[in-house]
């Protein structure tokens, strides 16, 4: 039962705890019922080649006070990343290097670890903080955006994690990530809105207003981006019309009402920002230059 719960991976300490001794373990290794994976770690009845078994092997080799972290944690949390060739493990103790394991000596608070299939894994916000010191800022932003899309983390959780660890390595890079996700200290309503804001800043567009209330007839709206003088409104449109038909319909009604009153509504999607940024910049500049001014 123990092996079944742990993807077929057990430690020597666990085998001793159920009544085996070293001789009994040796007999099972020689008969093929146990496969030695690394010192003190065994697979029961198989060679332990799955991703989960690799993670359990690494944890068993390091100790019970360790946790899956960094890129390995991001992959376990569901972020679309290939599992790294080595397993990232965070442990509060200094340890000698182990093959196939990338060790990180760090302390972890109890609320910074969660269980996934019985594996201790660093929380999404702590994982992002740790990645700030080990990956490029581009990769960090990509992982953070996927974490938001999957609703694994909130901006408030990231801010709290940044405050908790503000004196640790990685804090400057993490602060820059927060500046992209939460520019000017305001709370963004979606990760796509944050990427749109970062795009406009990097391309040096003329100043715009963000999330300002605007009355259109009897409706009160809050555009994501507003150029009031040019009467141009830009919305970060990450909604799927098949999943949110009522929202889709209300958005189109709002676009129609804006157009009837002289405004130019523009909707920006994730592929626009990721695959066609130069085209998007050219189109937005053309719209702004040709728009009537109040």
URGIRA-V301153 format. One record per backbone hydrogen bond with DSSP energy under -0.5 kcal/mol. NH is the residue of the N-H (numbers start at 1). CO is the residue of the C=O. Records with the same first field share a line. If there is no record, write none. Layout:
NH=CO  CO
This chain:
5=1
6=2  3
7=4
8=3
9=6
10=42
12=40
15=11
16=12
17=13
18=14
19=16
20=15
25=21
26=22
27=23
28=24
29=25
30=26
31=27
32=28  29
33=28
34=28
35=43
36=34
37=35  41
38=41
41=38
42=10
43=35
44=8
45=33  43
54=50
55=51
56=52
57=53
58=54
59=55
60=56
61=57
62=58
63=59
66=63
67=90
68=120
69=88
72=69
73=69
74=70
75=71
76=72
77=73
78=74  75
79=74
81=79
87=100
88=86
89=87  102
90=67
91=104
101=98
102=87
103=101
104=89
106=91  104
112=109
113=110
114=121
116=119
119=116
121=114  119
122=68
123=112
127=123
128=124
129=125
130=126
131=127
132=128
133=130
134=131
135=131
140=136
141=137
142=138
143=139
144=140
145=141
146=142
147=143
148=144
149=145
150=146
151=148
152=147
153=147
158=154
159=155
160=156
161=157
162=158
163=159
164=160
165=161
166=163
168=165
171=168
174=170
175=171
176=172
177=173
178=174
179=175
180=176
181=177
182=178
183=180
185=182
186=183
188=186
194=190
195=191
196=192
197=193
198=194
199=195
200=196
201=197
202=198
203=199
204=201
205=200
209=226
211=223
214=221
216=214  219
217=215
219=216
221=214  219
223=212
225=234
226=209
227=232
228=226
231=227
232=227
233=264
234=225
235=266
237=235  268
238=236
241=239
243=240
244=240
248=244
249=245
250=246
251=247
252=248
253=249
254=250
255=251
256=252
257=253
258=254
259=255
260=256
261=257  258
262=259
263=258
264=231
265=263
266=233
268=235
273=269
274=270
275=271
276=271  272
280=276
281=277
282=278
283=279
284=280
285=281
286=282
287=283
288=284
289=285
290=286
291=287
294=229
